[in-house]
Amino acid sequence: MFFTRKKICGERLYKFYEYSLIFCILFLALWLRKSLLPFTTYDMGTFYLPWYNFILSHGGFHALKFNFADLNVPYLYLIVIATHFPFTAITNIKLISIAFDVVLAGFTFLIVREKYGQTFVPFLAACIILFLPSIFLNSSFWGECDSSYAALSLGAIYFLSSRRYFWSFVFWGLAISVKLQAIFVFPVLLIVFLSGEVSFLYFFIIPAVYLTLLIPALIAGRGFIDLLLIYVSQSDIYPCLTMNAPNMYQWLRSGCFFNQQLKQGGIILTLALVLILSLVVLHSRKKMTSVRIIHLSFLFSLLLPFFLPFMHDRYFYLADVLSIAYAFYVPKRFYLAIITPLTSFLSYMPFLFGNPIIKLSYVAFAPLLVIVVVIWDLIVDLYLTEIPIQATDHGVKFTGQSERPVTVDEELTDKVDAKANAVPTTQYNKETSQVSH
């Protein structure tokens, strides 16, 4: 009795220590971000602060009737809310992105939990996200809003992998409403649809969510056509084939430059690569498992910003996050979760500090290497896995199965089916003797 009580007390104390450490880790993640809040970047002084002040000087919500920002209105709604926070303008703006950092870590936790269940591993993945330099620098130091669309996109991927399609499309509608960069992983939805897993009707959810989020701005007095053309007008703001993005355009010429033929060629090439990869997946006739959804999401989040023109240094942000999830799903590729965020970190340096540690034309080889490795993993998974050989009464039968690692429930189901279909040893020996004679 005494030893039992002692064991229970020891277990409770262990749990107390564990939760205390978790609290300290989360506290340090927030403290780290707090220490970076005062820094003001060029983007903050040129864009975000003037937008914030414009909202304050034009009556808060009523300012939404004016076209004063190059971001879509859902993010401006958040700035309107942030004007009521009791902090400085810079802190209020950055708190929006920091809040989405937490959401980002939460969805990473859920995605990794799909594979590892109720273990410590999902929490470890979430911690890596919170302390990833390209993540906390983006939100608390730079003050950018990439964590917003990335968190919503990750939510869409999580719900897609867990077969909750309605919520997946809702989150994709939310993500695209915040920033167009959510389109980087949209090909995954296309493949899931073409593979027959979801109905085409689900795609109507995306424009429905998008249009619903325009209603507050319409009420404030903004023109409907003006709201619909926001993303179209953004395409002409930065006439550079690359804005410090570590992609293939770094090999053509350094700095900001534009060429109409290269722009069109880059878009056509990207579209062709997306269609080729979609065909590769569909031709395999393999089921879109959660592993393959994470695999394809990571691949397209790299492929599109690498080959598309007009990409910025921050546009591999979603790939940074998905590289962590991919490393936990495919542990042998852990080094991709080092290369990908490091690539983003190096591409941040010229803008944030004016100090390119490594020339971006060299850095651009890193994402290309990751793309090649991930494509190879995809081809191996779909086509080049070992083909099991099964002996039958009529000879040898090849069964080309290549699925994700099975879950505990699937293993139990397979064992039950195996027992149900098993041939008794005596019967097997009798049939074998008959065949031999």
C-alpha positions as CSV (number, residue, x, y, z in Angstrom):
1,M,0.0,0.0,0.0
2,F,2.8,2.4,1.0
3,F,4.8,1.6,-2.2
4,T,1.7,2.1,-4.4
5,R,1.0,5.5,-2.9
6,K,4.7,6.4,-3.3
7,K,4.5,5.3,-7.0
8,I,1.4,7.5,-7.6
9,C,3.0,10.5,-5.9
10,G,6.1,10.0,-8.0
11,E,4.1,9.8,-11.2
12,R,2.2,13.0,-10.3
13,L,5.5,14.8,-9.5
14,Y,6.9,13.6,-12.9
15,K,3.8,15.0,-14.7
16,F,4.2,18.3,-12.7
17,Y,7.8,18.6,-13.8
18,E,6.9,17.8,-17.4
19,Y,4.1,20.4,-17.6
20,S,6.3,22.9,-15.9
21,L,9.0,22.4,-18.6
22,I,6.4,22.8,-21.3
23,F,5.2,26.0,-19.8
24,C,8.8,27.3,-19.6
25,I,9.4,26.4,-23.3
26,L,6.2,28.3,-24.4
27,F,7.2,31.2,-22.2
28,L,10.6,31.4,-23.7
29,A,9.1,31.3,-27.2
30,L,7.0,34.3,-26.3
31,W,9.8,36.1,-24.5
32,L,12.0,35.6,-27.6
33,R,9.4,37.3,-29.7
34,K,8.9,40.1,-27.2
35,S,12.6,40.9,-27.3
36,L,12.4,41.5,-31.1
37,L,9.3,43.6,-31.1
38,P,10.9,47.1,-31.1
39,F,12.8,46.6,-34.3
40,T,11.4,48.6,-37.3
41,T,12.0,47.4,-40.8
42,Y,11.6,49.2,-44.1
43,D,8.3,47.3,-44.7
44,M,7.0,48.3,-41.3
45,G,7.8,52.0,-41.8
46,T,6.7,52.1,-45.4
47,F,3.6,49.9,-45.4
48,Y,2.2,48.6,-42.1
49,L,2.5,51.7,-39.9
50,P,1.0,54.0,-42.6
51,W,-1.9,51.5,-43.0
52,Y,-2.3,51.4,-39.2
53,N,-2.3,55.2,-38.9
54,F,-4.7,55.6,-41.8
55,I,-7.2,53.3,-40.1
56,L,-6.9,55.3,-36.9
57,S,-7.3,58.6,-38.6
58,H,-10.3,57.5,-40.7
59,G,-12.6,56.1,-38.0
60,G,-11.3,52.5,-37.7
61,F,-13.8,50.3,-39.5
62,H,-15.0,53.1,-41.8
63,A,-11.5,53.3,-43.2
64,L,-12.1,50.1,-45.1
65,K,-14.1,51.9,-47.8
66,F,-10.8,53.3,-49.1
67,N,-8.2,51.6,-51.2
68,F,-5.2,52.4,-49.1
69,A,-3.3,49.1,-48.8
70,D,-2.0,46.4,-51.2
71,L,-3.2,43.5,-48.9
72,N,-6.6,41.9,-49.1
73,V,-9.2,43.2,-46.7
74,P,-9.3,40.2,-44.3
75,Y,-5.9,41.1,-43.0
76,L,-7.0,44.7,-42.7
77,Y,-9.8,43.6,-40.5
78,L,-7.2,42.2,-38.1
79,I,-5.4,45.5,-38.1
80,V,-8.6,47.3,-37.3
81,I,-9.0,45.0,-34.3
82,A,-5.3,45.5,-33.4
83,T,-5.8,49.3,-33.1
84,H,-7.8,48.6,-29.9
85,F,-4.8,46.8,-28.2
86,P,-3.2,48.9,-25.4
87,F,0.3,48.8,-26.8
88,T,2.4,50.7,-29.4
89,A,1.4,50.5,-33.0
90,I,4.4,48.3,-33.9
91,T,3.6,45.9,-31.1
92,N,-0.1,45.7,-32.0
93,I,0.7,44.9,-35.7
94,K,3.3,42.3,-34.8
95,L,1.0,40.6,-32.3
96,I,-1.2,39.6,-35.2
97,S,1.6,37.5,-36.7
98,I,2.8,36.2,-33.4
99,A,-0.8,34.9,-32.7
100,F,-0.6,33.0,-36.0
101,D,2.8,31.6,-35.0
102,V,1.0,29.8,-32.2
103,V,-1.7,28.6,-34.6
104,L,1.0,27.4,-36.9
105,A,2.6,25.4,-34.2
106,G,-0.8,24.0,-33.2
107,F,-1.5,22.7,-36.7
108,T,2.0,21.2,-36.9
109,F,1.3,19.4,-33.7
110,L,-1.9,18.0,-35.1
111,I,-0.3,16.9,-38.4
112,V,2.5,15.1,-36.7
113,R,0.1,13.6,-34.2
114,E,-1.7,11.9,-37.2
115,K,1.4,9.7,-37.5
116,Y,2.7,9.4,-34.0
117,G,-0.5,9.6,-31.9
118,Q,-0.5,10.7,-28.3
119,T,3.3,10.8,-27.8
120,F,5.9,13.4,-27.1
121,V,6.9,13.7,-30.8
122,P,4.1,16.1,-31.9
123,F,5.0,18.5,-29.2
124,L,8.6,18.4,-30.3
125,A,7.6,19.3,-33.8
126,A,5.5,22.2,-32.5
127,C,8.5,23.5,-30.5
128,I,10.8,23.4,-33.5
129,I,8.3,25.6,-35.4
130,L,8.2,28.1,-32.6
131,F,12.0,28.4,-32.5
132,L,12.7,28.2,-36.2
133,P,14.6,31.4,-37.1
134,S,12.7,32.0,-40.4
135,I,9.5,31.8,-38.4
136,F,10.1,34.1,-35.4
137,L,12.2,36.6,-37.4
138,N,9.3,36.9,-39.9
139,S,6.7,37.7,-37.3
140,S,8.3,39.5,-34.4
141,F,11.4,41.1,-36.0
142,W,10.2,41.8,-39.6
143,G,6.6,42.2,-38.7
144,E,5.4,40.4,-41.8
145,C,2.1,38.5,-42.1
146,D,3.2,35.3,-43.7
147,S,2.3,33.3,-40.6
148,S,-1.3,34.1,-41.2
149,Y,-1.8,32.5,-44.6
150,A,0.7,29.7,-43.7
151,A,-1.2,28.8,-40.5
152,L,-4.5,28.6,-42.4
153,S,-2.9,26.6,-45.3
154,L,-1.5,24.2,-42.8
155,G,-5.0,23.9,-41.3
156,A,-6.3,23.0,-44.7
157,I,-3.6,20.4,-45.2
158,Y,-4.3,18.9,-41.8
159,F,-8.1,18.6,-42.4
160,L,-7.4,17.2,-45.9
161,S,-5.1,14.5,-44.5
162,S,-7.6,13.6,-41.9
163,R,-10.4,13.4,-44.5
164,R,-12.4,16.3,-43.2
165,Y,-12.9,17.8,-46.6
166,F,-15.4,20.5,-45.8
167,W,-13.1,22.2,-43.2
168,S,-10.1,21.7,-45.5
169,F,-11.8,23.8,-48.3
170,V,-13.0,26.3,-45.7
171,F,-9.4,26.9,-44.5
172,W,-8.1,27.1,-48.0
173,G,-10.7,29.8,-48.7
174,L,-9.5,31.6,-45.6
175,A,-5.9,31.3,-46.5
176,I,-6.3,32.6,-50.1
177,S,-8.4,35.4,-48.7
178,V,-5.6,36.5,-46.6
179,K,-2.7,36.1,-49.1
180,L,-2.5,34.8,-52.6
181,Q,0.6,32.8,-51.7
182,A,-1.7,30.1,-50.3
183,I,-2.0,29.0,-53.9
184,F,1.4,27.3,-53.6
185,V,-0.2,24.2,-52.3
186,F,-3.4,24.4,-54.2
187,P,-2.2,21.7,-56.7
188,V,-2.7,19.2,-53.9
189,L,-6.4,19.9,-53.9
190,L,-6.4,19.4,-57.7
191,I,-4.7,16.0,-57.4
192,V,-7.1,14.9,-54.6
193,F,-10.0,15.8,-56.8
194,L,-8.7,14.2,-60.0
195,S,-8.0,11.0,-58.0
196,G,-11.7,10.8,-57.2
197,E,-11.4,11.4,-53.4
198,V,-13.5,14.6,-53.3
199,S,-16.4,16.0,-55.2
200,F,-16.0,19.0,-57.4
201,L,-18.8,20.7,-55.3
202,Y,-16.3,21.2,-52.5
203,F,-14.4,23.7,-54.7
204,F,-17.4,26.1,-54.5
205,I,-16.6,26.5,-50.8
206,I,-13.4,28.5,-51.6
207,P,-15.1,31.4,-53.5
208,A,-18.0,31.3,-51.0
209,V,-15.6,31.9,-48.1
210,Y,-13.7,34.5,-50.1
211,L,-16.8,36.5,-51.0
212,T,-18.2,36.2,-47.5
213,L,-15.0,37.8,-46.1
214,L,-15.6,40.8,-48.4
215,I,-18.9,41.6,-46.9
216,P,-17.6,43.9,-44.0
217,A,-15.6,46.0,-46.5
218,L,-18.7,46.2,-48.7
219,I,-20.7,47.4,-45.7
220,A,-18.0,50.0,-45.1
221,G,-18.5,51.3,-48.6
222,R,-15.7,49.7,-50.7
223,G,-16.6,48.9,-54.3
224,F,-17.2,45.3,-55.2
225,I,-15.2,45.3,-58.4
226,D,-12.4,47.1,-56.6
227,L,-12.3,44.3,-54.0
228,L,-12.3,41.5,-56.6
229,L,-9.3,43.1,-58.4
230,I,-7.0,43.4,-55.4
231,Y,-4.8,40.5,-56.3
232,V,-4.7,41.6,-60.0
233,S,-3.5,45.0,-59.0
234,Q,-0.8,43.5,-56.8
235,S,0.9,41.8,-59.8
236,D,2.2,45.2,-61.1
237,I,3.6,46.5,-57.8
238,Y,7.0,44.8,-57.9
239,P,8.3,44.5,-61.5
240,C,11.2,42.2,-60.6
241,L,11.5,38.6,-61.7
242,T,12.9,37.9,-58.2
243,M,12.9,40.0,-55.0
244,N,15.8,38.2,-53.2
245,A,14.0,34.9,-53.6
246,P,16.5,32.0,-53.8
247,N,15.0,30.7,-57.1
248,M,16.1,30.0,-60.6
249,Y,16.0,33.7,-61.6
250,Q,19.0,34.4,-59.4
251,W,21.1,32.6,-62.0
252,L,20.1,34.9,-64.8
253,R,21.1,38.2,-63.4
254,S,21.7,39.7,-60.0
255,G,19.4,42.4,-58.5
256,C,16.0,43.5,-59.7
257,F,15.4,43.1,-63.4
258,F,12.4,42.3,-65.6
259,N,11.9,40.5,-68.9
260,Q,8.5,39.9,-70.4
261,Q,9.5,36.7,-72.2
262,L,11.1,35.2,-69.1
263,K,8.1,36.1,-67.1
264,Q,5.8,34.3,-69.5
265,G,8.2,31.4,-69.9
266,G,8.5,30.9,-66.1
267,I,4.7,30.8,-65.7
268,I,4.3,28.3,-68.5
269,L,7.2,26.1,-67.2
270,T,5.7,26.1,-63.7
271,L,2.2,25.2,-65.0
272,A,3.8,22.3,-67.1
273,L,5.7,21.0,-64.1
274,V,2.5,21.0,-61.9
275,L,0.6,19.1,-64.6
276,I,3.5,16.6,-65.1
277,L,3.7,15.9,-61.4
278,S,-0.1,15.6,-61.2
279,L,0.0,13.0,-64.0
280,V,2.8,11.1,-62.3
281,V,0.6,10.8,-59.1
282,L,-2.6,10.0,-60.9
283,H,-1.0,7.3,-63.2
284,S,0.2,5.4,-60.2
285,R,-3.4,4.8,-59.0
286,K,-2.1,5.0,-55.5
287,K,-4.4,6.2,-52.7
288,M,-3.8,9.8,-51.4
289,T,-2.8,8.9,-47.9
290,S,-1.8,11.4,-45.2
291,V,1.8,10.8,-45.9
292,R,1.4,11.6,-49.6
293,I,-0.6,14.7,-48.9
294,I,2.2,16.0,-46.7
295,H,4.7,14.9,-49.3
296,L,3.0,16.7,-52.2
297,S,2.3,19.8,-50.1
298,F,5.9,20.1,-49.3
299,L,6.9,19.5,-52.9
300,F,4.6,22.2,-54.4
301,S,5.4,24.7,-51.7
302,L,9.0,24.5,-53.0
303,L,8.3,24.0,-56.7
304,L,6.1,27.0,-57.3
305,P,8.1,29.8,-55.6
306,F,11.3,28.3,-57.2
307,F,10.0,28.5,-60.8
308,L,7.4,31.3,-60.7
309,P,8.5,34.9,-61.4
310,F,7.9,37.9,-59.0
311,M,8.7,35.8,-55.9
312,H,10.0,37.5,-52.7
313,D,12.6,36.3,-50.2
314,R,9.8,35.3,-47.8
315,Y,7.8,33.1,-50.2
316,F,9.5,29.8,-49.1
317,Y,7.9,30.4,-45.7
318,L,5.3,27.7,-46.1
319,A,8.0,25.3,-47.3
320,D,10.0,25.9,-44.2
321,V,7.0,24.8,-42.1
322,L,6.2,21.8,-44.2
323,S,9.8,20.7,-44.2
324,I,9.5,20.1,-40.4
325,A,6.4,18.0,-40.9
326,Y,8.0,16.1,-43.8
327,A,11.0,15.3,-41.7
328,F,8.9,13.7,-39.0
329,Y,6.9,11.7,-41.6
330,V,10.1,10.7,-43.5
331,P,12.8,10.7,-40.8
332,K,15.6,9.7,-43.2
333,R,15.1,13.1,-44.8
334,F,15.7,15.1,-41.6
335,Y,18.4,17.1,-43.3
336,L,15.7,18.7,-45.6
337,A,14.3,20.4,-42.5
338,I,17.7,22.0,-42.0
339,I,18.4,23.0,-45.6
340,T,15.0,24.5,-46.3
341,P,14.7,26.9,-43.3
342,L,18.4,27.8,-43.6
343,T,17.8,28.8,-47.3
344,S,15.1,31.2,-46.2
345,F,17.2,32.5,-43.4
346,L,20.1,33.3,-45.8
347,S,17.7,35.0,-48.2
348,Y,16.4,37.2,-45.4
349,M,19.8,38.7,-44.8
350,P,20.2,41.1,-47.7
351,F,16.9,42.9,-46.9
352,L,17.0,42.8,-43.1
353,F,20.7,43.6,-42.6
354,G,22.1,44.4,-46.0
355,N,24.5,41.6,-45.5
356,P,24.3,38.7,-48.0
357,I,26.3,36.0,-46.1
358,I,26.3,33.9,-49.3
359,K,25.4,35.1,-52.8
360,L,21.8,34.2,-53.5
361,S,22.8,32.7,-56.9
362,Y,24.6,30.0,-54.8
363,V,21.8,29.8,-52.2
364,A,19.3,29.0,-55.0
365,F,21.0,25.6,-55.5
366,A,19.7,24.5,-52.1
367,P,16.0,24.5,-52.8
368,L,16.7,22.9,-56.2
369,L,18.5,20.1,-54.4
370,V,15.5,19.7,-52.0
371,I,13.1,19.6,-54.9
372,V,15.0,16.9,-56.7
373,V,15.2,14.8,-53.5
374,V,11.5,15.2,-52.7
375,I,10.5,14.3,-56.3
376,W,12.8,11.3,-56.2
377,D,11.1,10.2,-52.9
378,L,7.7,10.6,-54.6
379,I,8.7,8.5,-57.6
380,V,10.2,5.8,-55.4
381,D,7.0,5.8,-53.3
382,L,4.7,5.5,-56.3
383,Y,6.6,3.3,-58.7
384,L,10.0,1.9,-57.5
385,T,9.2,0.3,-54.2
386,E,10.0,-3.3,-53.8
387,I,7.3,-5.5,-55.3
388,P,6.3,-8.3,-52.9
389,I,6.2,-11.8,-54.4
390,Q,3.3,-14.0,-53.4
391,A,3.2,-17.8,-54.1
392,T,-0.1,-19.1,-55.5
393,D,-1.4,-22.4,-56.8
394,H,-0.9,-21.1,-60.4
395,G,2.7,-19.9,-59.9
396,V,4.2,-16.6,-58.8
397,K,2.1,-13.5,-58.4
398,F,3.5,-9.9,-58.2
399,T,1.6,-7.5,-56.1
400,G,2.7,-3.9,-56.5
401,Q,1.5,-2.4,-53.3
402,S,3.2,0.9,-52.1
403,E,1.3,2.5,-49.3
404,R,2.2,4.6,-46.3
405,P,3.2,3.0,-43.0
406,V,0.1,1.4,-41.7
407,T,-1.4,2.5,-38.4
408,V,-2.1,0.3,-35.5
409,D,-5.8,-0.1,-36.5
410,E,-4.8,-1.1,-40.0
411,E,-2.3,-3.7,-38.7
412,L,-5.0,-5.2,-36.5
413,T,-7.4,-5.3,-39.4
414,D,-4.8,-7.0,-41.6
415,K,-4.1,-9.6,-39.0
416,V,-7.8,-10.4,-38.6
417,D,-8.2,-10.7,-42.4
418,A,-5.1,-12.9,-42.6
419,K,-6.5,-15.2,-39.9
420,A,-9.9,-15.3,-41.7
421,N,-8.3,-16.1,-45.1
422,A,-5.6,-18.4,-43.8
423,V,-5.4,-21.9,-45.3
424,P,-5.0,-24.7,-42.7
425,T,-1.6,-26.4,-42.9
426,T,-3.1,-29.9,-43.5
427,Q,-5.2,-28.6,-46.4
428,Y,-2.2,-26.8,-47.9
429,N,-0.1,-29.9,-47.7
430,K,-2.9,-32.0,-49.3
431,E,-3.3,-29.5,-52.2
432,T,0.5,-29.4,-52.7
433,S,0.7,-33.2,-52.9
434,Q,-2.1,-33.2,-55.5
435,V,-0.4,-30.6,-57.6
436,S,2.9,-32.5,-57.4
437,H,1.3,-35.7,-58.6
